[in-house]
Amino acid sequence: MTDTSLRSFAQHVEAVRPRIDAALDHHSRMGKGCPAPLAEAMRYALLGPGKRLRPLLVLLAAEACDDDSETAMPAACAVEMVHAYSLIHDDLPAMDDDDLRRGRPTCHKVFGEAMAILAGDALFALAFETLTRLDVSSQTVAACCGALAKAAGACQLAGGQADDIAGLATGLDVAPLEAIHQRKTGAMIEVSLKLGGLIAGADQTQLAALAEYGRSVGLAFQIVDDLLDVRGDEAAVGKRVGKDSDYGKLTFPGILGIDESTRRAEALVDAGCEAIRRLSTPTDHLAMLARYVLERNR
């Protein structure tokens, strides 16, 4: 990316980010029946500092399919709620056992394990409630709910996490590791793009292009995440680094080495950018976001 395009993209993100944060704040204001500690834990996990990558992808996909991104904002919030729920649960002692997330103590460290589990459960439910607030046809709402549920379910996000915990990626074969992360990380990135496309009324060719972009960029994102765990700065990353090797977990750098992992991430981003060239509308922002995935430091 040129310096000019980088600045243009950064300016676009800076303009969109406050809209996403305001919408998340609005949709997470709980009613009377919600106990105050539960509401506080939910909002702590959801509204804390974060990249907002997934909601941004929803909005950019809607824009790329020639629609007003504001219509897609409830879906953008819904994917971030599911993402926040997954991080709360991933950080628990029974899972990845992390005490730092986004530069702050993890949810269970602040509110206790039981309240953190309930906050994750409640955010997951709130995501689907928020999808029902979309100003689109009932058929599109149903399609969005089905897509998000599938992406977060036993064959995708939850299944990938289960295989990761079970240690099914062993030896020096990268294929099982890719299969885990295509589900654990990639599924939520791919569905973010699908939701934006569905809301914009994308046709099957457009949805297929967005899906291919999502699969490629999602896996590249995980490879870069593994690279950051090896060579990232903890203050910039916002969580403990080096823990994967400490726990003996297989990672892309552990199997392929740093240089080959970097080359693979670059090739995946190139493939994703090539896929969205099939869309008939401008896709500059999606292409720039893919390049950002390579260059991020947190």
RATA-V782741 format. One record per residue. RES is the residue in three letters. PHI is phi in whole degrees, -180 to 180 (NA if undefined). Layout:
res: {RES:RES}
phi: {PHI:PHI}
This chain:
res: {MET:THR:ASP:THR:SER:LEU:ARG:SER:PHE:ALA:GLN:HIS:VAL:GLU:ALA:VAL:ARG:PRO:ARG:ILE:ASP:ALA:ALA:LEU:ASP:HIS:HIS:SER:ARG:MET:GLY:LYS:GLY:CYS:PRO:ALA:PRO:LEU:ALA:GLU:ALA:MET:ARG:TYR:ALA:LEU:LEU:GLY:PRO:GLY:LYS:ARG:LEU:ARG:PRO:LEU:LEU:VAL:LEU:LEU:ALA:ALA:GLU:ALA:CYS:ASP:ASP:ASP:SER:GLU:THR:ALA:MET:PRO:ALA:ALA:CYS:ALA:VAL:GLU:MET:VAL:HIS:ALA:TYR:SER:LEU:ILE:HIS:ASP:ASP:LEU:PRO:ALA:MET:ASP:ASP:ASP:ASP:LEU:ARG:ARG:GLY:ARG:PRO:THR:CYS:HIS:LYS:VAL:PHE:GLY:GLU:ALA:MET:ALA:ILE:LEU:ALA:GLY:ASP:ALA:LEU:PHE:ALA:LEU:ALA:PHE:GLU:THR:LEU:THR:ARG:LEU:ASP:VAL:SER:SER:GLN:THR:VAL:ALA:ALA:CYS:CYS:GLY:ALA:LEU:ALA:LYS:ALA:ALA:GLY:ALA:CYS:GLN:LEU:ALA:GLY:GLY:GLN:ALA:ASP:ASP:ILE:ALA:GLY:LEU:ALA:THR:GLY:LEU:ASP:VAL:ALA:PRO:LEU:GLU:ALA:ILE:HIS:GLN:ARG:LYS:THR:GLY:ALA:MET:ILE:GLU:VAL:SER:LEU:LYS:LEU:GLY:GLY:LEU:ILE:ALA:GLY:ALA:ASP:GLN:THR:GLN:LEU:ALA:ALA:LEU:ALA:GLU:TYR:GLY:ARG:SER:VAL:GLY:LEU:ALA:PHE:GLN:ILE:VAL:ASP:ASP:LEU:LEU:ASP:VAL:ARG:GLY:ASP:GLU:ALA:ALA:VAL:GLY:LYS:ARG:VAL:GLY:LYS:ASP:SER:ASP:TYR:GLY:LYS:LEU:THR:PHE:PRO:GLY:ILE:LEU:GLY:ILE:ASP:GLU:SER:THR:ARG:ARG:ALA:GLU:ALA:LEU:VAL:ASP:ALA:GLY:CYS:GLU:ALA:ILE:ARG:ARG:LEU:SER:THR:PRO:THR:ASP:HIS:LEU:ALA:MET:LEU:ALA:ARG:TYR:VAL:LEU:GLU:ARG:ASN:ARG}
phi: {NA:-77:-60:-66:-67:-61:-65:-63:-67:-60:-66:-64:-63:-63:-77:-83:-53:-62:-66:-64:-63:-65:-68:-62:-61:-63:-77:-106:-83:-84:-81:-58:-74:-85:-58:-56:-63:-68:-61:-66:-66:-61:-72:-60:-73:-81:-98:-65:-60:-165:-74:58:-63:-66:-62:-63:-64:-57:-68:-68:-66:-62:-62:-66:-97:67:-134:-72:-65:-62:-60:-87:-59:-59:-69:-60:-66:-62:-68:-69:-65:-65:-62:-63:-58:-66:-69:-55:-71:-60:-78:-63:-55:-75:-110:-91:54:-108:-112:-138:-147:55:77:-132:-58:-66:-57:-71:-71:-89:-112:91:-64:-63:-68:-65:-60:-66:-63:-64:-58:-68:-65:-62:-66:-63:-57:-76:-62:-67:-61:-69:-89:-62:-92:-138:-65:-62:-66:-70:-59:-62:-64:-66:-62:-64:-65:-69:-62:-64:-64:-90:-90:-66:-95:-124:-57:-65:-66:-63:-64:-62:-67:-64:-64:-72:69:-74:-87:-132:68:-112:-88:-79:-60:-62:-66:-62:-63:-63:-80:-63:-93:-65:-108:-67:-62:-74:-72:-65:-70:-59:-68:-64:-61:-60:-67:-60:-66:-82:75:-63:-85:-64:-65:-65:-63:-65:-65:-64:-64:-65:-59:-62:-63:-69:-70:-62:-70:-60:-59:-68:-62:-64:-59:-64:-65:-65:-66:-87:-126:-80:-95:-58:-65:-76:-68:86:-152:-65:-105:80:-73:-62:-70:-60:-89:74:-77:-76:-135:-62:-62:-66:-93:-98:89:-67:-65:-68:-63:-64:-64:-66:-62:-63:-65:-65:-65:-60:-66:-64:-67:-67:-63:-78:-67:-76:-72:-89:-115:-60:-125:-57:-68:-65:-64:-67:-65:-61:-67:-61:-56:-70:-98:-66:-122:-152}
